Every structure is written in C-alpha cells, then in structure tokens.
Amino acid sequence: MTKHFLGIEIGGTKLQLGISAGDGSGFVAFERRDIEIAKGAPGILTQIEEAARKLIAAHPVQRIGVGFGGPVDSGLGRVIKSHQVAGWEDVPLQVWCEEKLGLPTVLGNDCDCAALAEALYGAGQGSRTVFYVTVGTGIGGGLVIEGKLHGKGRPAVAEIGHLRPGVSADTPAATVESYAAGPGIVAAAGRLLETSDDEVAKSELRHCNMESVLTAKLLADLATVGNSIAKSAIFQATCVLGWAIGQVITLTAADVVVVGGGVSLIGEEHFFQPLRHEAARYVFPPLAGAYRILPAALGEEVVVHGAAALAAE
C-alpha cells in the first residue's frame, strides 16, 4: 500500500494542504484556502483543523509536514513569529497538530520546504548541493546537501536575503532583501523617477502609478516594452542578488542555484540573464562554469511538496 503524507503550507495570504506519497508525485487530494489576516493565527488554525480533518478522514495519512511562512524552531516544533499575520509568536505548532489531528508532525520553514522539493524533484534534481532562493515580497533561502536540508534545528539558516551587501550596509535594514525583493524594486523605480531624463519613461510610470498600485509585476511589464526606468530598477535588483548568489556559491560550492518566487517570473531577458552575469562577476574564479542558476520548476505547490517530503523523511 502506498504511504500517504499530508503537506501543509501556511503563508501570509494562502493556506494549502495536499496529500501525496511525499516523493514529488501528484497530489491525491488538495485544498487551498485564502487567509483572513484580520482573524490572525487562531483563524488559520481553525481553517487547518477543518480542512486537515476532512483530508485525513478520506485518506490513510501517516504523518504531517508543515511549511510555515516565517522563522521556526524546527527542533522544538515551535513557530517563532510571522511577519504578515498576528498571533504566531512562540506557538507550539507541532504539538498543536499532533493533539488536534492525531498524527506525528514535523515543522519546517516554508523556504526550506521549497528548497527540499526543488532539490529532490524539481530544477535541482540529481545535484549534490542545491541552494534555493525565493524572490517575492521578501527573499528567503534554503540549502540542501545530498538530499538533506542543512541547518535543521537552528534558529535560521541560508538567509541570503539578510546578507548585507557591502561593508557600508551597517544596519539590519540594509539587506539584499531591501534592494532586490519586490518592494525594493518598486522603491528603486521611485528614486529613478526623480532623477531620470527619460520623459517618456517617466510619463509611463506616472500613468501606471495613477491607474493602480505600482508593483514589481507592473515594472516587469513596462520593462518588456522598453521602459528605461523599469529596466534600470530591475537591473539594480539583479546586481545585488547576483552579488549575494556569488557569495553563496563561493561558500557552498552549490551545483545548482534554483530561483523561484514572483519576481523570478520577470523572466529570462530582464531577470535571469543579468542575474547570471552578475553572479559570475563575484563568484570565486575556480568555481566559474561549475554551477547553474535555474528557474524553479514546481510552481505554487512547491512548499506543499516539500512539507510532504519532510514528513516522508
């Protein structure tokens, strides 16, 4: 009989639950719920209890894996906090799942779960050392060596977004994330808007800002049609992220760096090509040509795949 595991992703805007064999194969059942931020952690726990009990009643689940969107202490099975949703401070989520759902549970950070899934079943499959980077509203990382997550039980690991880009970045706020995540790209576009001589680009940007809230996705669309400010803002982000990836490769000798998240969907021309070029500028020369930087392969379900794989371990 096939063993089944329940993977749960707790994000800032969505809750996803899927039952699978924990081997990257398709889900035999899947649930997605929107999170009501105003209800905080108690509201999400109520949603998990309802959805998970229904899934467990219909399928022979052996263990549960949870990928949480924020820092966790996986050794103690506790959530440290959420940066998006109130009420998650020092929550014993592993014990809560075991008591409410009646199954052994393992807890991990969502980015670590995504790293595990991409290393085992996605873009990093078959590689010895895989570093995963997600670039969206924030920037997170995960390191998988020979199929195992590195740093389990530590308060934080592989946090590439919190590297300080250069010795002048001497405050906790001056991070790779602050420059290269979605809000950082938008902020860069705002600064360039004040200094650019390209009146057409400025007019296009102001028009977009009047029509809707300016986002990295809107800037990506503008870059595609040649807007110089949007192109420059995105390029600045790839310079900083490329520097950070160069440091990571130098330290870990990663075979593959997998990059996912909403910002990575900007695509090959304006994101991945300059990112690879910048990483190559900073990586230790003996490692040149000994690594690949690839887009993520598993899509929006990646954390659920990784959480199930964590449970299957």
N, C-alpha and C positions, 0 to 999 in steps of 0.2 A: 504494500500500500504506500502511495506517495505521501511523504510527510508535508504538512502544511504549516506555514508560519504567517502570523499577522504583522504586517509592517504598518506603522503609523507615522505620519508626518504632521507635526504641529508647527505651523508657520505663523506669520504675523497677519495674514489675510485669509489663509485657507487651511483646512484640515482635510487630510487624505488618509484613507485606510485601504489596504489591499491585502488579499490572501494569495500566497503563491508558495512554490516549493523552495523559495529562497535561493534559487540558482539562476536568476535572471530570465527565467521563462515567463510566459504571460500570466497575468492575474486571473484566478478563477472567480474572483469577486472583487469589486472595487467600489468605494464610496468617496464622494467629495462633498464637503460642506464649506460654505462661506462662514468665516468667523465674525461674530458680532463683538467688536472691540470693546464697546461700552459695557458688555457683561463680564469682561475680564477673564481671568483664569477659571473661575467657577463655571462660567458659561461654556467654556471649551471642554472642561471635564465632564459636564453634563452631556455634551454632544458626543464625546468619546464613549462614554458609558452606554449611551443608547445605540450608537452605530456599531460599536465593537461587539456588544452582546448579541445583536442580530446576526452579525457575520459568524461569530463563534458558534451560535446555535445551529447554523446551517452547514458548517464545515468543521472537520476534525483538526482543529488548530492545536499545535504542541507548545509553542512559545510565542511571545510577543517581542518585537523590537520597536523602539520608539526613536525617531529622529526629531530632536527639539530645536526650534529656531532661536537659539541663544546659548550662552555658556552653560555647561552642565558639569557636574562631578560624576562621571560615569562609574567610578569605583564605589561611591556611596549611593548611586542611583538617585541623585538629587539634582533638581534644576537650580541653577544659581540665580538667574533672572532672565527676563525678556526685555528687549529694547523697544518692543512695539506694544505689548499687552500688559496691563497692570495685574498684579496679584500672583506673579510667579516667583517671588523672592523666596529662595530656600524651600522649595516644595519637594517632598519625598515622592516623586512621581512613580518610581519603580515599585515601591511598597503599595502606593495607591492602586496601580494597575493590578498587582497581584491580589490585593484584597477585593477589589471590585469585579475583576474579570476572571479571577481564579486560575491564572496561568503564570508560569515563570516569565519574567520580563527583564529585558536588558535595555539600558538607556544610552543614547549617544547624541552628539551634536548633529544637526541636520547636514552641515557641510561635510563632516566626517563620514556620515552615511552615504552621501552622494559620491564622495571620493572612493569609498569601498565599492560601490556599484559600478562606477565608471572604470575602476581598475580591474574588476573581475569580469564584467560583462559588456562594457562599453568601449570607448575610444582607447582606453589603456590596456585592453585585454591582451594577455600574453607578454606583458612587460614586467620586469623585475621591480622597478621603482617608479611609482606614479604619483605625481603631485597634481592635485585638483584645485582649481581656482574658480570661485563663482563671483561674477561681477554684476551687481544689480544695484539696489538701493545702498547696499554695503558691499564689502569684499571679504570673503572668507576663504579658507584653505583647508586641505586635508592631505595627509601623506600616507601612502600605502606601500609597504615593502614586503615583497614576496607574498602578496595576498592578504597581509595582516595590517590593520590600522596601527600606525605608530602613535604612541603617546596616550594610549588608553589609561584612564585613571589619573591623568594630570589635569590641573585646572584649565589649561589651554594648550593647544599645540598647532603648529603650522599656520599661525595667524598672519599671513602675508599682508593682509590689509592694514595691519597695525605696525608694520615696519615704518621707520622714519626715513624719508628719502633725503639723506644727506645730513651732515653734522649741524647744519643751521636749523634743522627741524627739531627744535629742542623743547617742544611742549607735546603733551599727549594728543592734542588735537591735530597736530601737523603730521598726518599719516598718509600712506599710499591711498587708503580709502578716501580720505578727504579730497584728494586730487582726481582719482581715477574711477570712483563709483559714479552712479548716475547723477546724484546731486552735485558732485564735484564738477562734472562735465557741464551741467547747467550753469553753475557759478562761473566757470571759466568763460562760457559764452557771454554771460552778463558783463564780465570785465572787458572782454574783447569788443563788445558792442560800444563801449565808451571810448575806445582808442582806435578802432578800425577806420580806414579811409575809404572802405568799400561801401558806398552809399546804397547800392542795390542790395547787398547782403544785409545791411542794417535795416533797410526798409522791410525786407522779407521777414527778418527776425522779429521786428516790432509788430508786424501784422500777425504773425503766429502767436505772439505773446498776448495780443488783444483778443484773439479768437478763442484761445484755450490756455491752460497752464503749460508753460514750457517744460518739456521733458527730454530725456536723452533720446527717446524714440523719435520725437519730433525733430530733434537736431540731426539724427541719423537720416531721416527723410530729406531734410534740407541739404545735408552733405551729399547725398546721392544725386541731387540736381545741381550741385556745384557751388552751394553757398560757402563762401570762403571763411566766414566766422564759425559756422558749424564744423567745417572740416578742421579748422585750427583747434577748436575746443576738444574735439575727439582725438586729434593727433597728440595734443598735450597729455591727455589721459593715457594714451598708449605709450608715450615716452616714460612716464612714471611707472606704469605697470610693467613695462618691458625691463626697466631697471630692476624692479623687485624680483621678477622672474629670473633674471640673470643671476641675482644673488642666491636664490633658492637652488638653481641648477648647480651653481658653484659649490654649495654646501652639501647637497644631497646626491649629486650626480644622477638626477632623475632621468630615466629613459624617455619618459613622456610627461609633458605638462598638458593637462586637459583643462580647457577653459569653457565654463558654462555661465548661465545667468542671462538676464535680459539684455545687458549691454553687449554681450558677446554676439547677440543676434544682429548687431550692426553689420556684420558680415566680413567677407574676405578682404575686399578692397580697402575699406576705411578702418578696419579694426585688426584683423589677423595679420595682414601683410606688414603694416607698420609695427605691430607688436613683436613679430618675429625679428624684424630688423633691429629694433631697439634692444631686445634681449640679447641678440648676437653681439651688440656693441659692448655689453657689460659682462658676459659670461667668461669664465676662466678659459683662456685660449685652448688648452689641451682638450677641453670638452666640446669645442666647436664641431658641429656635424655629428655629435654623438647623442643628440636628443631631438625630439619632435614636439612642436606646440600644435595641438589639435583642438577643434571644437568638440564639445560634449556631444554624446550620441544618444542619451537615454531620455531626453526631454523632460517634461514636467513631472513625470512619475519617478525620477531618479532617486529621490530621498526615500520613497516607499520601498523601492527595490533594495536600497542599501540597508534600510531598517530590517527588512525581512532577512537579508543576508546576515546581518548582525545576530539576529535571533537563531539562524541556522547554524552559526558557529558553535 
